[in-house]
Amino acid sequence: MHDHTEMPTAEQVLVKMKAEMGQTPEVMALLAKIKPAVVVEQARSKRFANEDSSIPNKYRALISIATVAGSGTPPCLKTQIGQALRHGIEPIEIVDTLVLARLALASTVFSNSKEGLRILVDSPGEATADNA
């Protein structure tokens, strides 16, 4: 199904962001001055990601927190946590989400080390051109 509603302007998107987040993200305000279409696209993408989702709002908020925490962007994490709290998500649920995100990211260290670990197992103590 296609939604043929008129797209908002960048200014309208910024007003809505401020209402939802309690502040206007500085990066969006800057983008609106340079290339407003990017701000409008961000709003369109958000609407697409959220419409007709099988994932309940609470879970989507917690997934967003975990994703943003793992991306290393503290301002975005602060915004996501603020939105989650305003929507009734308990602080302990946010902390538990961060613990799970930490575990998932820590596990990638092992996964990313697989080739190096193979060298250690296959050639313990040997220095070759590939592992020196």
C-alpha positions as CSV (number, residue, x, y, z in Angstrom):
1,M,0.0,0.0,0.0
2,H,1.3,3.4,-0.9
3,D,0.8,6.4,1.2
4,H,0.2,9.4,-1.0
5,T,0.1,12.0,1.8
6,E,2.1,15.2,1.3
7,M,5.6,15.1,2.7
8,P,6.3,17.6,5.5
9,T,8.9,20.3,5.1
10,A,12.2,20.2,6.9
11,E,11.0,22.8,9.3
12,Q,7.9,20.8,10.1
13,V,10.1,17.7,10.7
14,L,12.3,19.7,13.1
15,V,9.3,20.9,15.0
16,K,8.0,17.3,15.3
17,M,11.4,16.1,16.4
18,K,11.6,18.7,19.1
19,A,8.1,17.7,20.4
20,E,9.0,14.0,20.4
21,M,12.6,14.3,21.7
22,G,12.4,17.3,23.9
23,Q,15.0,19.0,21.7
24,T,16.0,19.5,18.1
25,P,18.9,17.3,17.2
26,E,21.7,19.7,16.3
27,V,22.8,17.5,13.3
28,M,19.3,17.7,11.9
29,A,19.2,21.5,12.3
30,L,22.5,21.8,10.5
31,L,21.4,19.4,7.7
32,A,18.2,21.4,7.3
33,K,20.2,24.5,6.6
34,I,22.5,22.7,4.1
35,K,20.2,20.1,2.4
36,P,16.7,20.1,3.8
37,A,15.7,17.0,1.7
38,V,17.9,14.9,4.0
39,V,15.8,15.9,7.0
40,V,12.6,15.1,5.1
41,E,14.1,11.7,4.1
42,Q,15.0,10.9,7.7
43,A,11.4,11.5,8.7
44,R,10.1,9.3,5.8
45,S,12.5,6.5,6.7
46,K,11.4,6.7,10.4
47,R,7.8,6.5,9.4
48,F,8.5,3.5,7.1
49,A,10.5,1.7,9.8
50,N,7.7,2.2,12.3
51,E,4.5,1.7,10.3
52,D,2.8,-1.7,10.4
53,S,5.6,-3.1,12.6
54,S,5.1,-6.5,14.2
55,I,7.4,-5.3,17.0
56,P,5.7,-3.6,19.9
57,N,6.7,0.0,20.6
58,K,8.4,-0.8,23.9
59,Y,10.7,-3.4,22.2
60,R,11.4,-1.1,19.3
61,A,12.5,1.6,21.8
62,L,14.8,-0.9,23.6
63,I,16.2,-2.2,20.4
64,S,17.0,1.4,19.4
65,I,18.7,2.0,22.7
66,A,20.9,-1.1,22.2
67,T,21.7,-0.1,18.6
68,V,22.6,3.5,19.4
69,A,24.7,2.4,22.5
70,G,26.7,0.1,20.3
71,S,27.3,2.7,17.7
72,G,29.1,5.0,20.1
73,T,27.0,8.1,19.8
74,P,26.3,9.4,23.3
75,P,24.0,12.3,22.2
76,C,21.8,9.9,20.3
77,L,21.8,7.5,23.2
78,K,20.8,10.3,25.6
79,T,17.9,11.2,23.2
80,Q,16.7,7.5,22.9
81,I,16.8,7.0,26.6
82,G,14.8,10.2,27.2
83,Q,12.2,9.1,24.7
84,A,12.0,5.7,26.3
85,L,11.5,7.2,29.8
86,R,8.8,9.5,28.5
87,H,7.0,6.5,27.1
88,G,7.0,4.7,30.4
89,I,10.0,2.3,30.0
90,E,11.5,1.6,33.4
91,P,15.1,2.5,34.0
92,I,16.0,-1.1,34.9
93,E,14.7,-2.2,31.5
94,I,17.0,0.3,29.9
95,V,20.0,-0.9,32.0
96,D,19.2,-4.5,31.2
97,T,19.1,-3.6,27.5
98,L,22.5,-2.0,27.8
99,V,23.9,-5.1,29.5
100,L,22.6,-7.2,26.6
101,A,24.1,-4.8,24.1
102,R,27.4,-5.0,25.9
103,L,27.4,-8.8,25.7
104,A,26.5,-8.8,22.0
105,L,29.3,-6.3,21.2
106,A,31.8,-8.1,23.3
107,S,30.9,-11.4,21.5
108,T,31.9,-9.7,18.2
109,V,35.5,-9.4,19.5
110,F,35.7,-13.2,19.6
111,S,34.0,-13.6,16.3
112,N,36.3,-11.1,14.7
113,S,39.3,-12.9,16.1
114,K,38.5,-16.2,14.5
115,E,41.3,-16.0,11.8
116,G,43.8,-14.9,14.4
117,L,42.8,-17.7,16.7
118,R,43.2,-20.3,13.9
119,I,46.8,-19.1,13.5
120,L,47.4,-19.6,17.2
121,V,45.9,-23.1,17.1
122,D,47.5,-24.2,13.8
123,S,50.9,-22.8,14.4
124,P,51.5,-22.2,18.2
125,G,54.7,-20.4,18.8
126,E,55.7,-20.1,15.1
127,A,56.3,-16.8,13.5
128,T,55.5,-16.7,9.8
129,A,55.1,-14.0,7.3
130,D,51.3,-14.0,7.9
131,N,51.4,-14.0,11.7
132,A,54.6,-12.2,12.6
